[in-house]
């Protein structure tokens, strides 16, 4: 079941969802009624075609509150002929600033592609068409926060962010191109449902396939796939942005990433 909200249209037809944006004061979104703690959560998405500068399409997990947890897929639009930006981030206990960005190796507006967030007690992996791009490992033992104690709902949204989304806000949304439409299909949550504090222990049980040891780290083949994408398609990694952090990179950046 999905809850819809927003000034503009968010339509479900069977297993299909369409989000629509018509002006700078509007937006549309959806979220699951159920929350989850760990699992493999995926959606097929076809992004806004043509000139999508300033427009952001999202698929993410989030809890609520000032110290919320969040795992993001954001897709930053661009002017016609220029590539989208795939933007990932993770918040733990209200702290984010773990962004990575990639140029897609395909046209994400021409067809549906699979976007999966695989989240377990050991690591978070973002997949595009089953190819891993970033990984965020659990280094709580080293003092690095990790999202593992709050249930998160799955959410989608389509909204205007032309103050920052495309070339730092230099390319504004062209409202003559509206309405902007993003399409979603086949939401699938193979995940442990959040039932309150008891889930912190229950959902971490190795009886679930997604928490079993075989999924505690990438395979050699997956690491090879990810290395290729990171070498050829990555355009930003927070661990490389020493200026942003005053010359002191976050602690997890000095630990094995994959």
N, C-alpha and C positions, 0 to 999 in steps of 0.2 A: 504494500500500500504506500502511496505517495501523497504527501500534502503539497498543495500548490499555493503560491502567493505572488503578489506583484501587481502593479497597476495594469500591465499589459498581459497579453495572452500567454498562457502556458497550457498546452493542450495534450492530453493523453488519448491515444487511439490504440486500444489493445496494449501491446507491449512497446508502443512508440510514444515518444515525448517530443514536442516542439516548443522551444522557447523563442519569444519574439520581443524585439526592442524597437520602439518607434520614435522616441525622442529622448532628450538628455535627462528628463525628469522621471523616466520610467525604467522598467526592468522586469524581468520575470525569473522565477526560480522554482525549485522543487526540492523536497527532502523526504527521506524515509520516516515513517512513524517509529520504526524500531531503531535502536542504537546497537552497536556491536563493539566487542572487544576482541580483536585479532580475527584474521581471516583473509580471504582473497575476494576483493570487491571490484567488479568490472562493469564497464559500459561501452557500447559501440557509439561513437560520436562522429557526426559530420559537421564541420565548422562552417561559419558564415562565409559564403563565397564572395569573390570580387573585392572591392575596396572595403576592408574591414578595420581600417585604422581607428584606434581609440576604443575599439570594442573588445571586451574580455569575455571569453566563455570559460566556464569552470566545471570541474568534477572533483569533489574533495570530501574528506571526512572531517567532522568537527564535533567537539563537545561544546559546552557553554561556560560562561563565567570568565572572570578576570584572569584566571590561571588555566585557561582552556588548552586542550590538545587539538592539533589540526594537522592533516596531511593533504597537501595540495597538488592538483594538476590545474594549471591555468594556461590558457591559450591566448596570447596577445596578438590581436589583429594587425594588419599592415596594409599599406597602399597596394593597389592592384599591381600584380607582377612581382611583388616582394614576398619573401617567405614569412609565415607565421613564426612566433617564438613560443616554444614549449617551456613553461616556467614551473619549476617544482619548489616546494618548501615544506618544512615541518616545524610545527610548534610543539614544545613540551613545557607544560606548566606556565603557559602564557608567553613564552619566549620563542621567537622565530629567528629571523636573520640567517636562514640556512638555504638560501636560494641557489639554484642552478638553472641554467638556461641552455636550450638547444635549438638549432635550426632543424626542422623535420626533413627527412630524406625522401619525402613523398608529398603530395598535395593533400592536406587534411580536409580541404573543402570539396574535393572531387568525389569522395567515396567515404563510407564508414570505416573507421579503424578502431581497434580494440585498445582501451586504456584500462590498465589493471593496477590497483594498489594492493600489494601483498604485504601484510603486516602481522608479525608474530613476536613472541618475546625476545627473539634474537636480532631481528633486523626489519627494516622497511625497504621494499624494493618497488620502484615505479617501472611498469612495463608498458611498452608501446608495441602492439602486435606481437606480444610474447617476447620481445627483446628488452632486456633490462637496461635502464639508462642510469639513474643514480641509485645508490644504496646508502641508507643511514643505519648504522649498527648500534646496538645497545651497549653503551659504555657507562652505565650507571655505576659500576664498580670503580670507575675512574673519576666519578663526580660529574659526569655529563648527563643531563636530564633526558629521559626517554618516555614517550607516551605509552604507558602500560597500566594505568590505574583509573582511567575514565572511559566510559562508553562514548562512542562517537556515531552520529548519524551520517549517512551519505547524502550529499547535497549537490545540486547543479544550479548554475545561474548564468544569465546573460545580461551584461550591464555596460554602461558607458564609463570609461576611465581615461578619457583623452587628456587628462592633466598629467598622466605619467606613462600610459601603456605602450605607446608607439614612439620610439626614438625619444624617450624621456619627455613626452608630451609635445614634441615639436610638430608631429602630424596629428591633426585634429580629426574628429569624426565628421564625415561628410553626410549630413542628414538628408541630403537629396537622394542618397542611396537607401534610405530606410523604406520599408521595415527590414531589419536585420533578423535572420532566422538561423538558429542552430538546431540540429536534429539529433535525438538520442534514441537508441534502441537497446533492447535486451539487457536491461540491468540485471546483474546476477551477484548475489551476496552469499558466498559459501563461507559463513562466518559464525562466530559464537555470539548469540544475542546477549546483550547487557541486561542483567537482572539485579543491578545494585552491587554493593561492596562484595558480595559473595562471588561475583564473577571474576574478581581479580585473581582468585585462586583457580576457580573452575575453568575459566577460559584459557588459562595457561597450561592446562593439562596436556600431556603429550599424546593423549588418546585422539586428539583431532589431527587430521592429516596435515593441516597447515602449520601446526606447532611441532610436528615430529622432527627428529634430528636431521633428516635428509633435507629439510627446508631451512636449516639454520644458517646456511651460506650458499652462495652460488656455486654451480658446477664449473669445472674448467672450461667447458664449451660456452657457458653463459658469460663467464668473465671475459672470454675472447670476444664475444658479441658486444659486450659493454665497452670494452677497451676501444673497439673500432668506432663506435658511436661517439665516445668521449674524445677520441683523437680527431675525428673528422667533422663533428656536428656541434660540439660544445662551444658556446660563446661566452659563458660566464660561470664561474664557480666561486662560491663565497670563501672557500679555503685558500684561494689564490689572491684574494682582495685584501692584502696587508694594509693598504691605506685606510680602508673602511674601519678596520679594527685597531687602528693606532699602532700598527706594527706587531701586534700580538694576536695571532690567529686563534680561533676557538680550539679548545683542547682536543676535541675529537679529530681535528685535521692532522694532528701529529701521530695519530694511531692508525693501525691498518684499516683501510676503508672497505675492502672487499673480502 
